[in-house]
Amino acid sequence: MRMSDLIEEFIKDLFDENELIEIQRNDLAEHFHCVPSQINYVIQTRFKPSQGYYVESKRGGGGSIKIKKINTTKSDYIMHIINNIESSISSNEVDILISDFLSYGLVDTKEAKLLKVATSDNVLQLGKDVKDEVRARILKNMLLNL
């Protein structure tokens, strides 16, 4: 596993007991023997509102970070995701969402594969700016129909 994956899993495991966690950026970086910017990267890419989290970051004192997990019904969660997907989305961001959907039991393996294939770069052979916009529209439409 990559360092980012390990940090993500560690943080997600903290949610097993709570809907809201507070972590110290420097303490977490020390735990994983990495720089605090690595923690920032994981928080910014894996714990976004579009992925079902609210993040509040405080500067100073080791960088306190509060993360709240949104616990709602499947349809509420999917609508939350749809509403928070911007006008464009990268293939990497879709991969992270699909991984989250699988881990939360929102989709099964077959549905995850269909989401991945329909939004892949192999299918969307367009310019980068247009490709990510079309990918977002396809993903939103598919999620509406789950």
C-alpha positions in Angstrom: 0.0 0.0 0.0 1.1 3.5 -0.6 1.6 5.9 2.2 -1.5 7.9 1.3 -3.6 4.8 1.4 -2.2 3.8 4.8 -3.0 7.3 6.2 -6.5 7.2 4.7 -7.2 3.8 6.2 -5.9 4.9 9.6 -8.2 8.0 9.6 -11.2 6.0 8.3 -10.7 3.5 11.1 -11.0 6.3 13.6 -14.6 6.8 12.4 -15.6 3.3 13.6 -16.4 4.8 17.0 -17.3 8.4 16.1 -18.9 10.6 13.5 -16.5 13.4 14.3 -12.8 13.1 14.8 -10.1 15.6 15.6 -6.5 14.9 14.7 -3.2 16.8 15.0 -1.5 17.0 11.7 2.0 16.9 13.2 1.2 14.0 15.5 -0.2 12.0 12.5 2.8 12.9 10.4 5.1 11.7 13.2 3.2 8.5 13.5 3.6 7.7 9.8 7.1 9.2 9.6 6.1 11.6 6.9 5.9 15.3 6.4 2.7 17.2 7.4 2.1 18.1 3.8 1.5 14.4 3.1 -1.3 14.5 5.7 -2.7 17.6 4.0 -2.7 15.9 0.7 -4.6 12.9 2.0 -7.2 15.1 3.7 -7.6 17.3 0.6 -8.0 14.4 -1.8 -9.7 11.7 0.2 -12.0 13.6 2.7 -13.8 16.1 0.5 -17.5 17.0 0.8 -18.2 15.2 -2.5 -16.9 12.0 -0.7 -19.2 12.5 2.4 -17.0 14.5 4.7 -16.8 18.0 6.2 -13.3 19.1 7.1 -12.4 22.0 9.3 -8.7 22.8 9.6 -7.0 25.0 12.2 -3.5 26.5 11.8 -1.0 26.5 14.6 -0.4 24.2 17.5 0.4 21.3 15.2 -2.5 21.9 12.9 -5.7 20.5 14.3 -8.1 19.0 11.8 -11.7 18.1 12.5 -13.4 15.7 10.1 -17.1 14.9 10.2 -18.5 11.9 8.4 -21.9 12.4 6.9 -24.1 9.5 8.0 -27.3 9.4 6.0 -29.4 6.9 4.1 -28.0 5.5 0.8 -30.2 7.8 -1.3 -29.3 10.9 0.8 -25.6 10.1 0.6 -25.8 9.6 -3.2 -27.7 12.9 -3.6 -25.1 14.6 -1.4 -22.3 13.3 -3.6 -24.2 14.3 -6.8 -24.7 17.8 -5.4 -21.1 18.2 -4.5 -19.6 16.9 -7.8 -18.4 20.0 -9.6 -18.9 20.6 -13.3 -15.8 18.4 -14.0 -14.2 15.5 -12.3 -10.9 13.6 -13.0 -10.6 9.9 -13.4 -8.6 9.7 -10.2 -11.4 11.4 -8.3 -14.0 9.0 -9.7 -11.8 6.0 -8.7 -11.7 7.3 -5.1 -15.5 7.8 -5.1 -16.1 4.3 -6.4 -13.8 2.9 -3.8 -15.7 4.7 -1.1 -19.0 3.5 -2.6 -17.8 -0.1 -2.4 -16.5 0.2 1.1 -19.7 1.8 2.3 -21.8 -0.9 0.6 -23.6 1.7 -1.7 -22.7 -0.3 -4.8 -21.8 -3.9 -5.5 -18.8 -5.0 -7.5 -20.7 -5.1 -10.8 -22.1 -1.6 -10.4 -18.7 -0.3 -9.5 -17.2 -1.8 -12.6 -20.0 -0.2 -14.7 -19.3 3.2 -13.1 -15.6 2.8 -13.7 -15.9 1.7 -17.3 -18.5 4.4 -18.3 -16.3 7.2 -16.9 -12.9 5.8 -18.0 -10.4 7.7 -20.2 -10.7 4.8 -22.7 -14.3 5.7 -23.4 -13.9 9.5 -23.1 -11.5 10.1 -25.9 -11.9 13.9 -25.8 -9.8 16.9 -24.9 -8.9 17.1 -21.2 -11.2 20.0 -20.4 -14.2 18.5 -22.1 -13.4 14.9 -21.0 -13.7 15.8 -17.3 -16.9 17.7 -17.8 -18.5 14.9 -19.7 -17.2 12.4 -17.1 -19.0 14.5 -14.4 -22.3 14.5 -16.3 -22.1 10.7 -16.9 -21.3 10.0 -13.3 -24.0 12.2 -12.0 -26.6 10.6 -14.3 -25.5 7.1 -13.4 -25.7 7.9 -9.7 -29.2 9.3 -10.1 -30.2 6.0 -11.5 -28.8 3.8 -8.8 
